[in-house]
């Protein structure tokens, strides 16, 4: 079963800086976290998946971390650009 924990914030982009977004979970331990990007009027687009045994995953300018002790995943966009402005979603999967 998939649960989207956090879907509220549009990322605050400052050009050239690293933008970060945190996804916290509480009541169970997901086996992995998935990150999606959603633009206005469109469906979510899958970006990255990170498993609980992976500390960090990178893809181009994106970096995600998964900390089971803190119970959170953090999503980073390095050297962010205006085109990165969107809503980013975190989906937790307990499988």
C-alpha positions in Angstrom: 0.0 0.0 0.0 1.3 3.4 -0.9 0.7 6.5 1.2 1.5 10.0 0.2 2.6 11.7 3.4 3.4 15.1 2.2 2.0 16.9 -0.8 1.5 20.4 0.3 4.6 22.5 -0.4 5.8 23.9 -3.6 9.5 24.1 -3.4 11.0 27.5 -2.7 13.5 28.0 -5.4 16.4 30.3 -5.1 18.4 30.2 -8.3 21.8 28.5 -7.9 21.1 27.4 -4.3 20.2 24.0 -3.1 16.5 23.6 -2.4 15.5 20.9 0.1 12.2 19.3 1.1 11.7 17.0 4.0 9.2 14.1 4.2 8.5 12.8 7.7 6.7 9.6 8.6 5.6 8.4 11.9 3.4 5.4 12.4 5.2 2.7 10.3 8.5 2.0 8.6 8.4 2.3 4.9 10.6 -0.1 2.9 11.3 2.8 0.4 10.5 6.3 -0.4 9.5 7.6 -3.8 9.7 11.2 -4.9 7.5 12.7 -7.6 7.2 16.1 -9.2 3.8 17.6 -9.9 3.3 20.6 -12.1 -0.1 22.5 -12.1 -2.8 20.7 -14.0 -0.6 17.6 -14.5 -0.2 14.3 -12.9 2.8 13.4 -10.7 6.0 12.4 -12.5 8.2 9.9 -10.9 11.8 11.1 -10.1 13.6 8.9 -7.7 13.2 5.9 -5.4 15.4 5.2 -2.3 15.3 2.1 -0.2 15.8 2.0 3.5 19.2 0.4 3.3 20.5 3.1 1.0 21.6 6.3 2.8 21.7 8.4 -0.3 20.7 8.3 -4.0 21.7 10.7 -6.7 20.3 11.5 -10.2 21.7 14.5 -12.1 21.0 17.5 -9.8 18.8 15.6 -7.5 19.8 13.9 -4.3 17.7 12.1 -1.8 18.5 10.8 1.6 16.6 8.3 3.8 17.2 8.2 7.5 15.2 5.5 9.4 16.4 6.7 12.7 15.0 10.2 12.2 12.1 8.8 10.3 12.5 11.1 7.4 13.5 11.4 3.8 15.1 14.6 2.5 15.0 15.7 -1.1 17.6 18.1 -2.5 17.9 19.9 -5.8 21.4 21.3 -6.3 22.0 24.4 -8.4 18.3 25.0 -8.6 16.7 26.8 -11.6 13.4 28.6 -12.0 12.1 25.6 -14.0 12.5 23.5 -10.8 9.5 25.3 -9.3 6.8 22.7 -8.8 5.1 20.7 -6.1 7.2 17.7 -5.0 5.5 14.7 -3.5 6.8 12.0 -1.2 5.2 8.5 -1.4 6.0 5.9 1.3 5.7 2.3 0.5 5.5 -0.3 3.3 6.0 -3.4 1.0 
